[in-house]
Amino acid sequence: MRAFCADTGWTFTHCQGDLGVFEELARSGGRRILSFNNILPTFDGYPPFRASRFLRDPRDLVISAYHYHCWTRETWCTTPHFSWAPITSESLFRQEIEADPRLFPKGVSFQRYLTGLDFEQGVVLEMLWRRTHFRTMLDWPDRPEILTLRYESLVGNEEESFAAILRHYGFGEEEAARGGAIAEAHSLKHKKLGSRRHTRNGAARQWQAAFTPRLARIFEDNFGDVLRATGYESDGGWVQRVNGAVVP
């Protein structure tokens, strides 16, 4: 989207997870396209707008985050001043990772603690790290201005998908086609993937090879409502079909 905006004279801003920045820019109007992640805007008081929402299987989000956080050099992940209290106060942490408060992580980075756990405990830690994101997934409003696309249908179909997004935004066919071509040029199928890249593996349903029966049960018991709300599962029966192996 950044390349499309540069090509067409629009302003693009990625707000990361900063809700204040996003809300301020959204209310300012203008020829502007904004993006954000892991937050839920109010959608109140905006000028007329169109939006798109990208959904990915929450289980894949957890597996992807686990692998990325094991090596990233992002400051929040490597600082020894990471705020552990919101995570260690969760009952799931005490049940599955560490029951003794005297051994709770303190003065240690998220990455260092994560890589010191076994794979199953590490994935549970990632579930806890994602918990606020999962809550936003439950609360998204159903509004005609918002077009929802699933990651699983988008990857591999970037040209068609982004052209549809731009048409939803109100662009004409010529601009939509131009944007679709730009998206195709930036497709994962043209990029080098690997364990030390932000995009390690763009495939969908990676969780099926990584989730153990224990992880499936933990996820269902704690976050199964997210799977139902996002349409990835209709009930808890998926747990019985899991027989994946631990991925080192």
LUMVOZA-383758 format. One record per atom (N, C-alpha, C): x, y, z; residue number from 1; residue in one letter; atom name. Coordinates in pm, whole numbers, plus 32768, in hexadecimal, padded with zeros to 4 digits. Atoms other than C-alpha are relative to their C-alpha. Layout:
REM LUMVOZA-383758
   c1   c2   c3   k r  a
    X    Y    Z NUM A CA
...
REM end
This chain:
REM LUMVOZA-383758
   c1   c2   c3   k r  a
 8053 7F88 8000   1 M  N
 8000 8000 8000   1 M CA
 8057 807E 8000   1 M  C
 7FA4 7F8E 7FFE   2 R  N
 8125 80E9 8043   2 R CA
 802C 8023 7F71   2 R  C
 7FD3 7FE8 8089   3 A  N
 819F 80BC 7EDD   3 A CA
 7F8F 8039 7FAB   3 A  C
 8073 7FCC 804B   4 F  N
 8040 80F8 7E52   4 F CA
 7FEB 8094 801F   4 F  C
 8013 7F74 7FDA   5 C  N
 8020 823D 7F16   5 C CA
 806C 8059 7FC2   5 C  C
 7F93 7FB2 803B   6 A  N
 8175 82B4 7E9F   6 A CA
 7FE9 8013 7F6B   6 A  C
 8017 7FFC 8091   7 D  N
 8108 8268 7D3A   7 D CA
 7F89 8058 7FDA   7 D  C
 807E 7FB9 8021   8 T  N
 7FB8 831C 7D52   8 T CA
 7FEF 8084 8049   8 T  C
 8008 7F7E 7FBE   9 G  N
 8000 8449 7E2E   9 G CA
 7FB0 8002 8082   9 G  C
 8043 8007 7F7F  10 W  N
 7F4F 83CF 7F69  10 W CA
 806A 7FF6 806D  10 W  C
 7FA6 800B 7F8C  11 T  N
 7FEB 83D9 80C4  11 T CA
 7FE5 7F7D 8048  11 T  C
 800E 807E 7FB7  12 F  N
 802C 828C 816F  12 F CA
 8049 800B 8085  12 F  C
 7FC1 8004 7F7B  13 T  N
 8072 8268 82E4  13 T CA
 7FDF 7F7C 8043  13 T  C
 8018 8078 7FAF  14 H  N
 80A1 8125 83A5  14 H CA
 800D 8028 8092  14 H  C
 8006 7FCF 7F76  15 C  N
 803C 8171 850C  15 C CA
 802B 7F96 8066  15 C  C
 7FDD 806D 7FA5  16 Q  N
 80B8 8025 859D  16 Q CA
 7F89 7FE4 805B  16 Q  C
 806C 8017 7FA1  17 G  N
 7FEC 7FEE 86D9  17 G CA
 7FDC 807C 804F  17 G  C
 8016 7F82 7FB8  18 D  N
 7FD1 815E 8739  18 D CA
 7F74 8034 7FDF  18 D  C
 808B 7FD9 8018  19 L  N
 7E5C 819E 8757  19 L CA
 7FF0 8098 7FFA  19 L  C
 800B 7F6F 7FFF  20 G  N
 7E8A 830F 87A7  20 G CA
 8028 803E 7F7B  20 G  C
 7FD3 7FCC 8081  21 V  N
 7F4F 8353 8669  21 V CA
 7F9A 7FE0 7F94  21 V  C
 8060 8027 8066  22 F  N
 7E56 8290 8597  22 F CA
 7F81 8056 8008  22 F  C
 807D 7FB5 7FF0  23 E  N
 7D24 8341 8626  23 E CA
 8013 8092 7FD5  23 E  C
 7FE6 7F75 8025  24 E  N
 7DC0 8499 85F9  24 E CA
 8006 800F 7F68  24 E  C
 7FF3 7FF6 8091  25 L  N
 7E1D 8459 848E  25 L CA
 7F7C 7FDE 7FBA  25 L  C
 807F 8026 803D  26 A  N
 7CD1 83AE 843F  26 A CA
 7F9C 8073 8003  26 A  C
 805F 7F92 7FF3  27 R  N
 7C0D 84DA 84B9  27 R CA
 802B 807D 7FB1  27 R  C
 7FCF 7F8B 8049  28 S  N
 7CE8 85CD 83F6  28 S CA
 7FD8 7FFD 7F6D  28 S  C
 802F 800A 8089  29 G  N
 7C66 854B 82A7  29 G CA
 8071 8010 7F9C  29 G  C
 7F9C 7FEE 8068  30 G  N
 7D19 8591 815F  30 G CA
 8015 7F82 7FAE  30 G  C
 7FDF 8072 8057  31 R  N
 7DA7 84AC 8052  31 R CA
 8064 7FA9 804A  31 R  C
 7FAB 8047 7FA1  32 R  N
 7E2D 83B7 8150  32 R CA
 7FD3 7F6F 800D  32 R  C
 801B 808C 7FE0  33 I  N
 7E46 8240 817E  33 I CA
 8053 7FDD 807A  33 I  C
 7FBF 8024 7F82  34 L  N
 7E97 81C4 82DC  34 L CA
 7FFE 7F6A 8012  34 L  C
 8003 808D 7FD8  35 S  N
 7EF5 806D 835C  35 S CA
 8029 7FF6 8092  35 S  C
 7FE0 8015 7F74  36 F  N
 7F15 7FE2 84BA  36 F CA
 7FF6 7F6B 801D  36 F  C
 800B 808C 7FD6  37 N  N
 7F2E 7E99 8575  37 N CA
 7FEB 7FF7 8097  37 N  C
 8010 8025 7F72  38 N  N
 7EBE 7E04 86C0  38 N CA
 7FB5 8067 8054  38 N  C
 8052 7FA1 7FB5  39 I  N
 7DD6 7F23 8720  39 I CA
 7F74 8000 7FC3  39 I  C
 8089 7FF6 8031  40 L  N
 7C64 7F68 86FA  40 L CA
 7FD4 8091 8006  40 L  C
 802C 7F75 8001  41 P  N
 7C03 80C9 868C  41 P CA
 7F6E 800C 802A  41 P  C
 808B 7FE9 7FDB  42 T  N
 7ABE 8165 86FD  42 T CA
 7FA6 800B 7F85  42 T  C
 804B 7FE3 807B  43 F  N
 7A52 81BE 8597  43 F CA
 7F97 806C 8016  43 F  C
 805E 7F93 7FE3  44 D  N
 799A 82E5 8633  44 D CA
 803F 8087 7FDE  44 D  C
 7FD2 7F79 801B  45 G  N
 79B6 844C 85BE  45 G CA
 805C 800C 7F8A  45 G  C
 7FAC 7FF8 8077  46 Y  N
 7A6C 83F9 847C  46 Y CA
 7FB5 8044 7F8E  46 Y  C
 803F 7FDC 807F  47 P  N
 7A29 84A0 832E  47 P CA
 7FD7 7F7F 7FB9  47 P  C
 8023 807B 8049  48 P  N
 798F 83AA 8233  48 P CA
 807D 7FB0 7FDF  48 P  C
 7F88 8052 8012  49 F  N
 7A7F 8286 8218  49 F CA
 7FDA 7F77 7FCA  49 F  C
 8009 808E 8021  50 R  N
 7AB4 8129 8190  50 R CA
 8077 7FBB 8041  50 R  C
 7F95 8048 7FBC  51 A  N
 7B84 8021 823D  51 A CA
 8004 7F6E 7FD4  51 A  C
 7FF4 808F 8018  52 S  N
 7C06 7EC2 820C  52 S CA
 8040 7FC1 807B  52 S  C
 7FD0 804A 7F8C  53 R  N
 7C4D 7DC1 8317  53 R CA
 8039 7F7B 7FD0  53 R  C
 7FC1 807E 8025  54 F  N
 7D3E 7CA0 82ED  54 F CA
 7FFA 7FA0 8076  54 F  C
 800B 8066 7F99  55 L  N
 7CF0 7B69 83B6  55 L CA
 8060 7F8D 7FE4  55 L  C
 7FAD 8079 800B  56 R  N
 7DE6 7A4F 83F6  56 R CA
 7FDA 7FA2 8071  56 R  C
 801F 8063 7F9A  57 D  N
 7DA9 790D 84B2  57 D CA
 8050 801F 807E  57 D  C
 7FB8 7FDF 7F85  58 P  N
 7DFE 7962 861D  58 P CA
 806B 7F9A 8025  58 P  C
 7F9C 8066 7FE1  59 R  N
 7EBA 7819 863D  59 R CA
 807E 8014 7FAD  59 R  C
 7F8C 7FE0 8052  60 D  N
 7F9B 7879 851B  60 D CA
 8048 807C 8032  60 D  C
 7FC0 7F8A 7FC6  61 L  N
 7FD7 79CC 85BB  61 L CA
 805E 7FD9 8071  61 L  C
 7FB0 802B 7F8E  62 V  N
 805A 791B 86EF  62 V CA
 8080 7FBA 7FD1  62 V  C
 7F8B 8049 8031  63 I  N
 8144 7831 862F  63 I CA
 8060 805E 7FBA  63 I  C
 7FAB 7FA0 8045  64 S  N
 81C5 7949 8552  64 S CA
 804A 8059 8064  64 S  C
 7FC2 7FAA 7F9B  65 A  N
 8206 7A29 8680  65 A CA
 806C 7FB5 804D  65 A  C
 7F9C 804E 7FB7  66 Y  N
 82BD 7911 8736  66 Y CA
 8085 7FFE 7FB6  66 Y  C
 7F83 8009 804D  67 H  N
 83BC 78E3 8620  67 H CA
 8042 8088 7FF0  67 H  C
 7FC7 7F7B 8013  68 Y  N
 83E8 7A57 85E6  68 Y CA
 803F 8035 8080  68 Y  C
 7FCE 7FC8 7F82  69 H  N
 8417 7AB1 8753  69 H CA
 807B 7FB8 8034  69 H  C
 7F88 8048 7FD7  70 C  N
 8527 79AC 877B  70 C CA
 8080 8041 7FCB  70 C  C
 7F86 7FC6 8039  71 W  N
 8616 7A7B 86A6  71 W CA
 7FFB 8096 7FE5  71 W  C
 8008 7F73 8022  72 T  N
 8593 7BDC 8665  72 T CA
 8058 8055 805B  72 T  C
 7FB2 7FA3 7FAE  73 R  N
 8665 7D01 86DD  73 R CA
 7FAA 8079 8028  73 R  C
 8056 7F91 7FD6  74 E  N
 8536 7DE0 8721  74 E CA
 8017 801C 8095  74 E  C
 7FDA 7FD7 7F79  75 T  N
 857A 7EA5 885C  75 T CA
 7FA2 7FC9 806B  75 T  C
 805F 802D 7F9A  76 W  N
 843B 7E49 8916  76 W CA
 8017 7F6E 8024  76 W  C
 7FF1 8090 7FEC  77 C  N
 8490 7CD7 88ED  77 C CA
 8085 7FDD 8040  77 C  C
 7F7A 801F 7FCF  78 T  N
 85FE 7CED 8953  78 T CA
 8027 804F 807C  78 T  C
 7FDD 7FB3 7F89  79 T  N
 85F6 7DEA 8A6E  79 T CA
 7FE8 7FB0 8080  79 T  C
 8016 8044 7F7F  80 P  N
 8624 7D5E 8BCF  80 P CA
 7F96 8046 8055  80 P  C
 8065 7FB4 7FB5  81 H  N
 8522 7E60 8C3F  81 H CA
 7F72 7FDF 7FD2  81 H  C
 8085 8029 802D  82 F  N
 83FE 7DA7 8BA2  82 F CA
 7FA0 7FF9 8078  82 F  C
 8063 8001 7F94  83 S  N
 82C0 7DCE 8C72  83 S CA
 7FBB 7F78 8007  83 S  C
 8033 8089 7FF5  84 W  N
 826D 7C6E 8CE5  84 W CA
 7F7D 7FF5 804C  84 W  C
 8073 800F 7FA7  85 A  N
 8158 7CB4 8DE0  85 A CA
 7F7D 7FE0 7FB8  85 A  C
 807F 8020 8043  86 P  N
 8036 7CB6 8CE4  86 P CA
 7FF8 7F6F 7FD1  86 P  C
 7FFF 808C 802E  87 I  N
 80A1 7B5C 8C6C  87 I CA
 8003 7FA1 8076  87 I  C
 7FF3 805D 7F90  88 T  N
 8109 7AB8 8DB1  88 T CA
 7F86 8003 805C  88 T  C
 8079 7FFA 7FAD  89 S  N
 7FC5 7B29 8E56  89 S CA
 7F90 7FA9 7FC7  89 S  C
 8065 8055 803E  90 E  N
 7F01 7A4C 8D66  90 E CA
 8008 7F72 8039  90 E  C
 8002 8087 7FC8  91 S  N
 7E94 78FD 8DF3  91 S CA
 803D 7F9A 7FA0  91 S  C
 7FC6 805B 8062  92 L  N
 7EFE 7852 8CAF  92 L CA
 8098 7FF9 800C  92 L  C
 7F6F 8001 7FEC  93 F  N
 8066 78BB 8CEE  93 F CA
 8024 7FA6 8075  93 F  C
 7FE1 804E 7F89  94 R  N
 8062 7821 8E47  94 R CA
 7FE0 7F6C 7FED  94 R  C
 8027 808C 8017  95 Q  N
 7FB6 76E3 8DCD  95 Q CA
 8060 7FB7 7FA3  95 Q  C
 7FB7 8045 806A  96 E  N
 8090 769C 8C9F  96 E CA
 8094 8023 7FF7  96 E  C
 7F74 7FD8 8010  97 I  N
 81DA 7755 8CC3  97 I CA
 804B 8001 8083  97 I  C
 7FBA 7FF9 7F7F  98 E  N
 823A 77A7 8E2A  98 E CA
 7F9D 801D 8070  98 E  C
 805F 7FF1 7F92  99 A  N
 816E 7776 8F66  99 A CA
 803B 804B 8077  99 A  C
 7FBF 7FC5 7F8B 100 D  N
 826D 77FE 905E 100 D CA
 801E 8094 7FE6 100 D  C
 7FE8 7F71 8016 101 P  N
 8261 797C 9075 101 P CA
 8092 8028 8013 101 P  C
 7F73 7FDE 7FEA 102 R  N
 83C8 797B 90EF 102 R CA
 8053 7FEB 7F83 102 R  C
 7FB7 801E 807B 103 L  N
 8431 78F8 8F99 103 L CA
 7FC7 8049 7F86 103 L  C
 8036 7FB2 8070 104 F  N
 8364 79E9 8EC8 104 F CA
 8071 8051 7FBF 104 F  C
 7F98 7FB1 8043 105 P  N
 8437 7A9E 8DC1 105 P CA
 8004 808F 8034 105 P  C
 7FEB 7F77 7FD0 106 K  N
 84C8 7BE6 8E38 106 K CA
 808A 802C 7FD0 106 K  C
 7F80 7FCF 8030 107 G  N
 85D8 7CB9 8D9C 107 G CA
 8037 7FAE 7F8C 107 G  C
 7FD7 8052 8070 108 V  N
 85E0 7BD7 8C6D 108 V CA
 7FA8 8023 7F88 108 V  C
 804D 7FDB 8076 109 S  N
 8575 7C1B 8B09 109 S CA
 7F9B 7F94 7FDD 109 S  C
 8063 8060 8032 110 F  N
 8448 7B78 8A69 110 F CA
 8046 7F94 7FAE 110 F  C
 7FBC 8062 8056 111 Q  N
 852E 7AD2 896C 111 Q CA
 8054 7F9D 804F 111 Q  C
 7FAB 805A 7FB2 112 R  N
 8621 7A46 8A6A 112 R CA
 7FAC 7F9B 804E 112 R  C
 8056 805C 7FB5 113 Y  N
 850B 79B4 8B3E 113 Y CA
 7FBC 7F9D 7FA1 113 Y  C
 8042 8055 8062 114 L  N
 8457 792D 8A0B 114 L CA
 805C 7F90 7FD2 114 L  C
 7FA4 8064 8035 115 T  N
 8589 7878 8985 115 T CA
 8032 7F9F 806B 115 T  C
 7FDC 805C 7F94 116 G  N
 85C6 77DC 8ADB 116 G CA
 7F93 7F9C 8021 116 G  C
 8070 805B 7FEA 117 L  N
 8473 772D 8AD3 117 L CA
 8001 7F91 7F99 117 L  C
 8012 8063 8069 118 D  N
 841E 75ED 8A20 118 D CA
 7F97 8034 7F9D 118 D  C
 8054 7FCC 806B 119 F  N
 8352 7610 88E2 119 F CA
 7F70 8015 802E 119 F  C
 808B 7FF2 7FD8 120 E  N
 81FD 75D4 897E 120 E CA
 7FEE 8075 805F 120 E  C
 8009 7F8E 7FA4 121 Q  N
 823B 76C8 8A9A 121 Q CA
 8013 8084 7FB4 121 Q  C
 7FE8 7F88 804F 122 G  N
 82C1 77C4 899E 122 G CA
 7F85 802A 7FB2 122 G  C
 8079 7FE0 804B 123 V  N
 8185 77AF 88CE 123 V CA
 7F94 8033 805F 123 V  C
 8060 7FCC 7F9D 124 V  N
 80B0 77DE 8A07 124 V CA
 8023 8091 8023 124 V  C
 7FD7 7F77 7FE5 125 L  N
 817E 7915 8A55 125 L CA
 7FD3 805D 7F8F 125 L  C
 802D 7FAF 8072 126 E  N
 812F 7994 88F6 126 E CA
 7F67 8013 8002 126 E  C
 8091 7FEF 7FF1 127 M  N
 7FBC 7952 8932 127 M CA
 7FE3 8073 8061 127 M  C
 8015 7F97 7F9D 128 L  N
 7FD4 7A30 8A64 128 L CA
 8029 8088 7FC9 128 L  C
 7FD3 7F82 803A 129 W  N
 8096 7B3B 89A8 129 W CA
 7F99 8036 7F9C 129 W  C
 8064 7FDA 8064 130 R  N
 7F83 7B3C 889D 130 R CA
 7F75 801A 803B 130 R  C
 8086 8002 7FC7 131 R  N
 7E61 7B43 8991 131 R CA
 7FB4 8082 7FE7 131 R  C
 8047 7F82 8018 132 T  N
 7E12 7CB7 8968 132 T CA
 7FD9 800C 7F6D 132 T  C
 8022 8001 808E 133 H  N
 7E1D 7C90 87EE 133 H CA
 7F86 7FA8 7FE9 133 H  C
 8074 8058 800E 134 F  N
 7D2A 7B6D 880A 134 F CA
 7F80 8046 802D 134 F  C
 8077 7FB9 7FD0 135 R  N
 7C3D 7C4A 88D0 135 R CA
 7FCD 8063 7F97 135 R  C
 802C 7FA3 8068 136 T  N
 7C3A 7D4E 87BA 136 T CA
 7FBD 7FB5 7F8E 136 T  C
 803E 804F 806B 137 M  N
 7BE5 7C38 86C3 137 M CA
 7F6F 7FDF 8022 137 M  C
 8089 801E 7FD5 138 L  N
 7AAD 7BF0 8790 138 L CA
 7FA4 8079 7FF2 138 L  C
 8051 7F88 7FF3 139 D  N
 7A39 7D59 8793 139 D CA
 7FF0 8051 7F80 139 D  C
 800C 7FB2 807B 140 W  N
 7A55 7DCA 8628 140 W CA
 7F6E 8010 7FD9 140 W  C
 808C 7FE8 8027 141 P  N
 7911 7E6C 85B4 141 P CA
 7FE3 7FCD 7F74 141 P  C
 802E 8027 8085 142 D  N
 784A 7DF2 848B 142 D CA
 7FC5 807B 7FBD 142 D  C
 8029 7F83 803F 143 R  N
 7835 7F2B 83B2 143 R CA
 8014 7FF5 7F6A 143 R  C
 7FF3 800A 8091 144 P  N
 7800 7F52 823B 144 P CA
 807E 8043 7FCA 144 P  C
 7F86 7FBC 802E 145 E  N
 7931 8037 8225 145 E CA
 807A 7FA6 8008 145 E  C
 7F8B 8055 7FE6 146 I  N
 7A14 7F17 8290 146 I CA
 7FF8 7F80 7FAE 146 I  C
 7FF3 807A 8050 147 L  N
 7A7D 7E08 8199 147 L CA
 805E 7FA1 8048 147 L  C
 7FAD 8063 7FBA 148 T  N
 7B01 7CCD 8242 148 T CA
 8036 7F9A 7F9D 148 T  C
 7FBF 8064 8053 149 L  N
 7BFB 7BED 8191 149 L CA
 8050 7FA2 8059 149 L  C
 7FB3 8063 7FB4 150 R  N
 7C99 7AAF 8211 150 R CA
 808B 7FEF 7FC2 150 R  C
 7F76 8015 802A 151 Y  N
 7E10 7A7E 8200 151 Y CA
 800A 7F88 7FA2 151 Y  C
 7FF7 807D 804B 152 E  N
 7DD8 7921 8178 152 E CA
 7FD3 8010 7F6F 152 E  C
 802E 7FEA 8089 153 S  N
 7D21 79A3 8045 153 S CA
 8050 806D 7FBB 153 S  C
 7FB3 7F92 8039 154 L  N
 7E00 7AD3 8015 154 L CA
 8087 7FD2 7FCB 154 L  C
 7F7A 802C 8027 155 V  N
 7F56 7A29 800A 155 V CA
 7FF7 7FA6 7F85 155 V  C
 8005 8048 807F 156 G  N
 7F92 79AE 7EA9 156 G CA
 7FA0 803F 7F9E 156 G  C
 8061 7FBA 8054 157 N  N
 7E7B 7A8D 7E24 157 N CA
 8008 8097 8018 157 N  C
 7FED 7F74 7FD9 158 E  N
 7F12 7BE1 7E71 158 E CA
 7FC6 8062 7F9A 158 E  C
 802D 7FA0 8065 159 E  N
 7EC0 7C88 7D26 159 E CA
 7F68 8012 8005 159 E  C
 8093 7FFA 7FFC 160 E  N
 7D4E 7C31 7D2E 160 E CA
 7FCE 803B 8084 160 E  C
 802D 7FD3 7F7C 161 S  N
 7D2E 7C70 7EA4 161 S CA
 8013 8095 8012 161 S  C
 7FE8 7F72 7FEA 162 F  N
 7DCE 7DC8 7EA8 162 F CA
 7FB3 8057 7F9D 162 F  C
 8056 7FB5 805B 163 A  N
 7D11 7E37 7D74 163 A CA
 7F73 800C 803B 163 A  C
 8084 7FFE 7FBF 164 A  N
 7BCF 7DD9 7E2E 164 A CA
 7FFF 8063 8075 164 A  C
 7FF7 7FA1 7F91 165 I  N
 7C44 7EA0 7F5E 165 I CA
 7FF8 808F 7FCC 165 I  C
 7FFE 7F77 8034 166 L  N
 7C88 7FD5 7E8D 166 L CA
 7F7A 8027 7FC3 166 L  C
 8088 7FE2 8030 167 R  N
 7B36 7FBB 7DE2 167 R CA
 7FA4 801E 8075 167 R  C
 804E 7FE6 7F87 168 H  N
 7A9B 7FA7 7F3D 168 H CA
 801D 808B 8036 168 H  C
 7FDB 7F7B 7FD1 169 Y  N
 7B5B 80E3 7F98 169 Y CA
 7FC8 806F 7FA7 169 Y  C
 803A 7F9C 8059 170 G  N
 7AB8 8192 7E70 170 G CA
 8056 8025 7F8A 170 G  C
 7FAC 7FE4 8075 171 F  N
 7BD2 818F 7D73 171 F CA
 7FC1 7FC4 7F83 171 F  C
 8032 8032 807F 172 G  N
 7B81 815B 7C05 172 G CA
 804A 7F83 7FD3 172 G  C
 7FC6 807E 802F 173 E  N
 7BD6 8026 7B3C 173 E CA
 8092 800F 7FDA 173 E  C
 7F75 7FEF 802A 174 E  N
 7D18 80B6 7AAF 174 E CA
 805D 8004 8078 174 E  C
 7FAD 7FF9 7F88 175 E  N
 7DA3 810D 7C06 175 E CA
 7FFF 7F7C 804B 175 E  C
 8007 8082 7FBD 176 A  N
 7D27 7FC4 7C98 176 A CA
 805B 7F9B 7FBC 176 A  C
 7FA9 805C 804A 177 A  N
 7DDA 7F04 7B86 177 A CA
 8093 8021 801A 177 A  C
 7F76 7FD8 7FE4 178 R  N
 7F17 7FCE 7BC2 178 R CA
 8029 7FD1 808B 178 R  C
 7FE1 802D 7F79 179 G  N
 7F07 7F85 7D35 179 G CA
 800D 7F69 8009 179 G  C
 7FF5 8092 8001 180 G  N
 7ECA 7E15 7CF4 180 G CA
 8084 7FD2 7FC7 180 G  C
 7F80 8025 803C 181 A  N
 7FFD 7E04 7C16 181 A CA
 8073 801C 8060 181 A  C
 7F99 7FE1 7F9C 182 I  N
 80D1 7EAD 7D24 182 I CA
 8002 7F95 806D 182 I  C
 8009 8067 7F99 183 A  N
 8052 7DB4 7E26 183 A CA
 803A 7F7C 7FCF 183 A  C
 7FCB 807B 8039 184 E  N
 80A5 7C92 7D40 184 E CA
 8098 8003 7FFC 184 E  C
 7F6E 7FF3 8006 185 A  N
 8208 7D15 7D16 185 A CA
 8040 7FEF 808A 185 A  C
 7FCD 800D 7F77 186 H  N
 822D 7D15 7E92 186 H CA
 7FD3 7F7E 8043 186 H  C
 8034 807D 7FCA 187 S  N
 8193 7BBC 7EC0 187 S CA
 806E 7FAE 8044 187 S  C
 7FA1 8058 7FBC 188 L  N
 823A 7AC5 7FAD 188 L CA
 803E 7F9C 7FA1 188 L  C
 7FC8 8065 805C 189 K  N
 826A 79D9 7E89 189 K CA
 8079 8035 7FB3 189 K  C
 7F8B 7FC5 8040 190 H  N
 836D 7ACE 7E02 190 H CA
 806C 8023 8064 190 H  C
 7FA1 7FDA 7F99 191 K  N
 8423 7AF7 7F4D 191 K CA
 8049 7F85 8037 191 K  C
 7FB3 8069 7FC1 192 K  N
 852D 7A2B 7FFB 192 K CA
 7FD1 7FF1 8090 192 K  C
 802F 801B 7F79 193 L  N
 84A3 798B 8135 193 L CA
 806D 7FB9 804E 193 L  C
 7F9D 8047 7FB0 194 G  N
 8566 78F9 8257 194 G CA
 7FEA 8016 8093 194 G  C
 8016 7FFE 7F70 195 S  N
 857F 78C1 83CB 195 S CA
 802B 8083 8040 195 S  C
 7FD1 7F82 7FC7 196 R  N
 8633 7A0C 8404 196 R CA
 7FCA 8078 7FB4 196 R  C
 8041 7F91 8043 197 R  N
 8549 7AE3 8339 197 R CA
 7F79 8018 8042 197 R  C
 8080 7FE1 7FC1 198 H  N
 8411 7B98 83AF 198 H CA
 7F94 7FA2 7FCF 198 H  C
 805E 8061 8038 199 T  N
 8349 7ABA 82C4 199 T CA
 804B 7F7C 7FF1 199 T  C
 7FBB 8081 8002 200 R  N
 83CD 7960 8317 200 R CA
 7FC1 7FA0 7F9D 200 R  C
 804B 805E 8052 201 N  N
 82BD 78A0 8264 201 N CA
 7F75 803B 7FEC 201 N  C
 807F 7FC0 8019 202 G  N
 818F 7939 81BB 202 G CA
 7F8A 7FA2 7FF5 202 G  C
 806A 8061 8014 203 A  N
 80C7 77F7 81AB 203 A CA
 7F95 800C 806C 203 A  C
 806F 8003 7FA0 204 A  N
 7F72 77E1 824F 204 A CA
 7FFD 7F7A 8048 204 A  C
 8017 8079 7FB1 205 R  N
 7F12 76E0 8359 205 R CA
 8082 7FBD 802D 205 R  C
 7F84 8038 7FCA 206 Q  N
 8075 76B5 83DF 206 Q CA
 7FE8 7FBE 8087 206 Q  C
 801C 8035 7F7C 207 W  N
 7FDD 766E 8532 207 W CA
 7FE3 7F6B 7FFD 207 W  C
 8026 808D 8008 208 Q  N
 7F65 7519 84B7 208 Q CA
 8079 7FA4 8010 208 Q  C
 7F87 8051 7FF2 209 A  N
 80CB 7499 84A9 209 A CA
 8049 801C 8082 209 A  C
 7FB7 7FD6 7F88 210 A  N
 8137 7549 85E8 210 A CA
 7FB6 7FE7 8082 210 A  C
 804D 8012 7F84 211 F  N
 801C 7527 86E4 211 F CA
 8001 7F6E 802A 211 F  C
 8010 8084 7FC4 212 T  N
 8030 73FC 87C7 212 T CA
 7F71 7FF6 8038 212 T  C
 8085 800A 7FC1 213 P  N
 7EEE 7371 885E 213 P CA
 7FF4 8056 807D 213 P  C
 8003 7FAF 7F86 214 R  N
 7F4A 7420 89A3 214 R CA
 7FEE 8094 7FDE 214 R  C
 800E 7F74 8027 215 L  N
 7F72 7572 88F6 215 L CA
 7F75 801C 7FC9 215 L  C
 8086 7FEE 8036 216 A  N
 7E2B 7540 883E 216 A CA
 7F9A 800E 8071 216 A  C
 805D 7FFA 7F90 217 R  N
 7D74 7500 8983 217 R CA
 800F 8083 804D 217 R  C
 7FE9 7F83 7FB9 218 I  N
 7E14 762C 8A2D 218 I CA
 7FC4 8075 7FB2 218 I  C
 8034 7F92 8051 219 F  N
 7DBB 7711 890B 219 F CA
 7F68 8001 8001 219 F  C
 8092 8008 8003 220 E  N
 7C56 7696 88F7 220 E CA
 7FC4 802B 8085 220 E  C
 8037 7FE0 7F7D 221 D  N
 7C1E 76B4 8A6D 221 D CA
 8009 8096 8020 221 D  C
 7FE9 7F74 7FDB 222 N  N
 7CA5 7817 8A7B 222 N CA
 7FD9 8065 7F94 222 N  C
 8018 7FA2 806E 223 F  N
 7C6C 78AF 8923 223 F CA
 7FA5 7FC7 7F95 223 F  C
 8059 803D 8063 224 G  N
 7B6F 77CF 8876 224 G CA
 7F96 8060 7FCD 224 G  C
 8066 7FA0 802D 225 D  N
 7A76 78EF 886B 225 D CA
 8032 8057 7F8E 225 D  C
 7FC7 7FB1 806D 226 V  N
 7B65 79AA 8786 226 V CA
 7FF4 7FB4 7F7C 226 V  C
 800E 8051 8079 227 L  N
 7B61 788A 868D 227 L CA
 7F71 8002 7FCD 227 L  C
 808C 7FFC 8028 228 R  N
 79E7 788B 868C 228 R CA
 7FDA 808A 7FCA 228 R  C
 8024 7F78 8029 229 A  N
 79C8 7A06 8670 229 A CA
 803A 8024 7F78 229 A  C
 7FC0 7FE0 8080 230 T  N
 7AB7 7A13 8548 230 T CA
 7FDE 7F9B 7F94 230 T  C
 802D 8060 8064 231 G  N
 7A1C 78E7 849A 231 G CA
 8064 7F94 7FDD 231 G  C
 7F9D 8068 801F 232 Y  N
 7B4D 7805 84A5 232 Y CA
 7FD6 7F77 8032 232 Y  C
 8038 807E 7FD0 233 E  N
 7A96 76F9 856C 233 E CA
 7F6F 801A 802B 233 E  C
 808C 7FF2 7FD6 234 S  N
 7927 76BE 85B0 234 S CA
 7FE8 7FC8 808B 234 S  C
 800C 803A 7F7A 235 D  N
 795F 75F6 86F0 235 D CA
 808A 7FCF 802A 235 D  C
 7F7F 802F 7FCD 236 G  N
 7A70 754F 87BD 236 G CA
 802D 7F7B 7FC9 236 G  C
 7FDD 8083 8036 237 G  N
 7A7A 7412 86ED 237 G CA
 8089 7FF8 7FBF 237 G  C
 7F7D 8001 8043 238 W  N
 7BBE 747C 8642 238 W CA
 806D 7FC7 805A 238 W  C
 7F9B 8030 7FA2 239 V  N
 7C7F 7422 877D 239 V CA
 8018 7F69 7FF0 239 V  C
 7FF5 8091 800B 240 Q  N
 7C37 72B0 8749 240 Q CA
 8048 7FD4 7F83 240 Q  C
 7FBE 8021 807F 241 R  N
 7CCF 72BE 85EC 241 R CA
 8093 8025 7FFF 241 R  C
 7F75 7FD2 7FFE 242 V  N
 7E1E 7349 865A 242 V CA
 805C 7F8F 802B 242 V  C
 7F98 8062 7FDA 243 N  N
 7F47 725D 865A 243 N CA
 8087 8030 7FCF 243 N  C
 7F81 7FC6 802F 244 G  N
 8061 734C 85FD 244 G CA
 8073 7FDE 805B 244 G  C
 7F85 801C 7FB4 245 A  N
 81C6 732C 8674 245 A CA
 8041 8083 8029 245 A  C
 7FBB 7F8A 7FD2 246 V  N
 8299 7421 8737 246 V CA
 8067 802A 7F96 246 V  C
 7FA1 7FC8 8060 247 V  N
 8360 7505 864F 247 V CA
 806E 8046 804D 247 V  C
 7F94 7FBF 7FB2 248 P  N
 84B9 7563 86D8 248 P CA
 8015 8090 7FD5 248 P  C
REM end
